[in-house]
Amino acid sequence: MALSFSLEGKVALVTGGSQGIGESIANALGAAGAHVVVAARSEDKAAAVAQAITSSGGRAEALRLDVTVPASVSAAFKAIVEKHGKLDILVNNAGITDDGLILRMSKESWDKVLATDLTGVFLCAQEAAKVMLKKRVPGRIVNITSVVGLMGNPGQTNYAAAKAGVIGFTKALAREIGSRGITVNAVAPGYIETSMTDALSEDQRKALVGQIVLGRLGTAADVAGAVVYLASDAAAYVTGTCLNVSGGLYIGSS
């Protein structure tokens, strides 16, 4: 039987979809045939991404969503169900960093990162599970974690804790709802080309790339491809896993 990566007829929600990796994921899901709901705190930025998808022949819309606010999350999922009658795919991508060494890290910094990067995943996945179970769709939940959650990184105890928590959450939720045909997986990107890596000096960049087996930084498209796979029927028998997309920066058990 031929593998199918088509997402035709599917409704997908991407949180943090207005820029960077989230934007690339939204574009890739749209190209695969899904109707993409691009969600972000800035509805204008989300609308620009949605417009780009529709201009390329896809289907998309923008939605304002703050994953740290329960009322915002519940309202967003209610709006999606009222408009489309279902939700097939949730990509929990919204995330922030607020780096600092542990001796200088404030409680506010810790709470802020955990609220977005871990609690936000919980709130959105909880709402998605309610919809998918009620509508009895073979849903897909894909949580964007980080290789930092697998290997740690100095100066990022808050971020590493949140992203490691997402991996544990993914495995537990996969066991809870797998019997209902809903898969739950995570994707752990490594060092990805961003505005931050653009600012690195040549020596810093060489040192960074020197740690990566494949000898290059990743791209947002590398991450998006992994998400499309996990959202598709090609991954129908994959659940509770963390797909390491780090170019070999980290090679170990997930």
C-alpha positions as CSV (number, residue, x, y, z in Angstrom):
1,M,0.0,0.0,0.0
2,A,1.4,3.4,-1.0
3,L,2.1,5.8,1.9
4,S,0.0,8.9,2.0
5,F,1.2,12.3,3.2
6,S,-1.9,14.1,2.0
7,L,-3.8,16.2,4.5
8,E,-6.7,16.9,2.2
9,G,-9.9,17.5,4.1
10,K,-8.1,18.0,7.4
11,V,-8.4,21.0,9.7
12,A,-5.1,21.9,11.4
13,L,-4.3,24.4,14.2
14,V,-0.8,25.7,14.6
15,T,0.0,27.7,17.7
16,G,2.7,30.3,17.4
17,G,2.2,30.1,13.7
18,S,3.0,33.7,12.8
19,Q,6.8,33.4,12.4
20,G,9.9,31.1,12.3
21,I,9.3,27.4,12.7
22,G,5.6,27.9,13.2
23,E,5.2,29.8,10.0
24,S,7.1,27.0,8.1
25,I,4.9,24.3,9.7
26,A,1.7,26.2,8.7
27,N,2.9,26.6,5.1
28,A,3.9,22.9,4.9
29,L,0.5,21.7,6.3
30,G,-1.2,24.0,3.8
31,A,0.8,22.7,0.9
32,A,-0.1,19.1,2.0
33,G,-3.8,20.1,1.7
34,A,-4.9,20.9,5.2
35,H,-7.1,23.9,6.0
36,V,-4.7,25.7,8.4
37,V,-5.7,27.8,11.3
38,V,-2.7,30.0,12.0
39,A,-2.9,31.1,15.7
40,A,-0.7,33.7,17.5
41,R,-1.0,36.5,20.0
42,S,-0.7,38.9,17.1
43,E,-3.6,38.3,14.8
44,D,-2.1,40.7,12.2
45,K,1.0,38.6,11.9
46,A,-1.0,35.4,11.8
47,A,-3.2,36.9,9.0
48,A,-0.1,37.6,6.9
49,V,0.9,33.9,7.1
50,A,-2.6,32.8,6.3
51,Q,-2.8,35.1,3.3
52,A,0.5,33.7,2.0
53,I,-0.9,30.2,2.2
54,T,-4.1,31.2,0.4
55,S,-2.1,33.1,-2.2
56,S,-0.3,29.8,-3.0
57,G,-3.5,28.0,-3.5
58,G,-4.0,26.7,0.0
59,R,-6.7,27.3,2.6
60,A,-6.0,29.1,5.8
61,E,-7.3,31.6,8.3
62,A,-5.9,33.6,11.2
63,L,-6.9,33.3,14.9
64,R,-5.8,35.3,17.9
65,L,-4.7,33.0,20.7
66,D,-2.7,33.4,23.9
67,V,-1.8,29.9,25.1
68,T,-1.1,31.1,28.6
69,V,-4.7,32.3,29.1
70,P,-7.3,29.4,29.6
71,A,-10.2,31.6,28.4
72,S,-8.4,32.5,25.2
73,V,-7.6,28.8,24.5
74,S,-11.2,27.6,25.1
75,A,-12.6,30.4,23.0
76,A,-10.2,29.6,20.1
77,F,-11.2,25.9,20.1
78,K,-14.9,26.8,20.3
79,A,-14.5,29.1,17.3
80,I,-12.8,26.4,15.3
81,V,-15.5,23.8,16.0
82,E,-18.3,26.2,15.3
83,K,-16.8,27.1,11.9
84,H,-15.4,23.8,10.8
85,G,-17.2,21.2,12.9
86,K,-14.0,19.4,13.9
87,L,-10.3,19.6,14.5
88,D,-8.0,16.9,13.0
89,I,-4.5,18.2,13.8
90,L,-3.1,20.3,16.6
91,V,0.5,21.5,16.4
92,N,1.6,22.9,19.8
93,N,4.4,25.2,18.6
94,A,4.1,28.4,20.7
95,G,7.1,28.8,22.8
96,I,9.5,31.4,24.3
97,T,12.9,31.6,26.0
98,D,14.2,33.8,28.8
99,D,17.7,32.5,29.4
100,G,19.9,33.0,32.4
101,L,22.1,31.2,34.8
102,I,20.3,29.5,37.7
103,L,21.9,31.8,40.3
104,R,20.5,34.8,38.6
105,M,17.2,33.4,37.2
106,S,14.1,35.1,38.7
107,K,11.0,33.2,39.6
108,E,9.2,35.4,37.1
109,S,11.5,34.2,34.3
110,W,10.9,30.6,35.4
111,D,7.1,30.9,35.6
112,K,6.9,32.8,32.2
113,V,8.7,30.1,30.3
114,L,6.9,27.2,31.9
115,A,3.5,29.0,31.4
116,T,4.0,29.2,27.6
117,D,6.2,26.2,26.8
118,L,4.6,23.6,29.1
119,T,1.2,24.8,30.5
120,G,0.2,26.2,27.1
121,V,0.8,22.7,25.6
122,F,-1.4,21.2,28.3
123,L,-4.2,23.7,27.8
124,C,-4.3,23.3,24.0
125,A,-3.9,19.5,24.0
126,Q,-6.7,19.2,26.6
127,E,-9.1,21.2,24.4
128,A,-8.0,19.3,21.3
129,A,-8.5,16.0,23.0
130,K,-12.1,17.0,24.0
131,V,-12.9,17.9,20.4
132,M,-11.3,14.9,18.8
133,L,-12.9,12.4,21.3
134,K,-16.3,14.0,20.9
135,K,-16.1,14.1,17.1
136,R,-14.5,10.6,17.0
137,V,-11.8,11.7,14.5
138,P,-8.4,9.9,14.2
139,G,-6.7,13.0,15.4
140,R,-3.1,14.0,15.5
141,I,-1.4,16.0,18.2
142,V,2.2,17.1,17.5
143,N,4.1,18.9,20.3
144,I,7.2,20.9,19.4
145,T,9.8,20.4,22.1
146,S,13.5,20.9,21.7
147,V,16.8,18.9,21.7
148,V,17.5,20.9,24.8
149,G,14.8,18.9,26.6
150,L,16.8,15.8,25.8
151,M,20.4,16.9,26.5
152,G,20.1,20.1,28.6
153,N,21.9,23.4,28.0
154,P,23.6,25.8,30.4
155,G,21.7,29.0,31.0
156,Q,18.4,27.4,30.0
157,T,17.2,25.4,33.0
158,N,13.7,26.9,32.7
159,Y,13.5,26.1,28.9
160,A,15.0,22.7,29.3
161,A,12.6,21.8,32.1
162,A,9.6,22.9,30.1
163,K,10.7,21.1,27.0
164,A,11.6,17.9,28.9
165,G,8.2,18.2,30.5
166,V,6.6,18.3,27.0
167,I,8.2,15.0,26.1
168,G,6.9,13.3,29.3
169,F,3.5,14.9,28.7
170,T,3.5,13.6,25.1
171,K,4.2,10.0,26.2
172,A,1.6,10.0,28.9
173,L,-1.1,11.5,26.7
174,A,-0.4,9.1,24.0
175,R,-1.1,6.3,26.4
176,E,-4.3,7.9,27.6
177,I,-6.0,8.5,24.2
178,G,-4.4,6.1,21.8
179,S,-7.2,3.6,22.1
180,R,-9.5,6.2,20.5
181,G,-7.3,6.5,17.4
182,I,-5.6,9.7,18.4
183,T,-1.8,9.8,18.1
184,V,0.4,12.1,20.2
185,N,4.0,12.7,19.2
186,A,6.7,15.3,19.7
187,V,9.4,16.9,17.5
188,A,12.7,18.0,19.0
189,P,14.5,20.5,16.8
190,G,18.2,21.2,17.3
191,Y,19.9,24.4,16.2
192,I,17.8,26.0,13.5
193,E,18.7,28.9,11.2
194,T,17.1,31.9,12.8
195,S,17.7,35.6,13.2
196,M,19.7,34.7,16.4
197,T,22.0,32.4,14.5
198,D,22.4,35.0,11.8
199,A,23.9,37.2,14.4
200,L,26.7,34.7,15.3
201,S,30.3,35.5,14.4
202,E,32.0,33.2,11.9
203,D,34.0,31.5,14.7
204,Q,30.9,31.0,16.8
205,R,29.0,29.5,13.8
206,K,31.9,27.1,13.1
207,A,32.0,26.0,16.7
208,L,28.2,25.4,16.7
209,V,28.2,23.5,13.4
210,G,31.2,21.5,14.6
211,Q,28.9,19.8,17.2
212,I,26.4,18.6,14.5
213,V,27.0,15.3,12.8
214,L,25.4,16.5,9.5
215,G,27.7,19.5,9.5
216,R,25.0,22.2,9.1
217,L,22.4,24.1,11.0
218,G,18.8,22.9,10.5
219,T,16.1,24.9,8.7
220,A,12.5,25.5,9.6
221,A,11.6,23.4,6.6
222,D,13.4,20.4,8.2
223,V,11.2,20.7,11.2
224,A,8.0,21.2,9.1
225,G,8.7,18.1,7.2
226,A,8.8,16.0,10.4
227,V,5.5,17.6,11.5
228,V,3.7,16.8,8.2
229,Y,4.9,13.2,8.5
230,L,3.5,12.8,12.0
231,A,0.2,14.5,11.0
232,S,-0.3,12.3,8.0
233,D,-1.6,8.7,7.5
234,A,2.0,7.6,6.9
235,A,2.5,7.9,10.7
236,A,-0.8,6.3,11.7
237,Y,1.1,3.6,13.7
238,V,3.5,6.1,15.4
239,T,2.6,7.5,18.8
240,G,4.3,8.4,22.0
241,T,7.5,9.1,20.3
242,C,9.9,12.1,20.2
243,L,11.4,12.7,16.7
244,N,14.8,14.1,17.1
245,V,15.4,16.6,14.3
246,S,18.9,17.9,15.3
247,G,21.2,16.7,12.5
248,G,22.9,14.4,15.0
249,L,23.7,17.1,17.6
250,Y,22.2,14.7,20.1
251,I,22.2,11.0,19.5
252,G,20.6,9.0,22.3
253,S,17.5,7.7,23.8
254,S,14.4,9.9,23.5
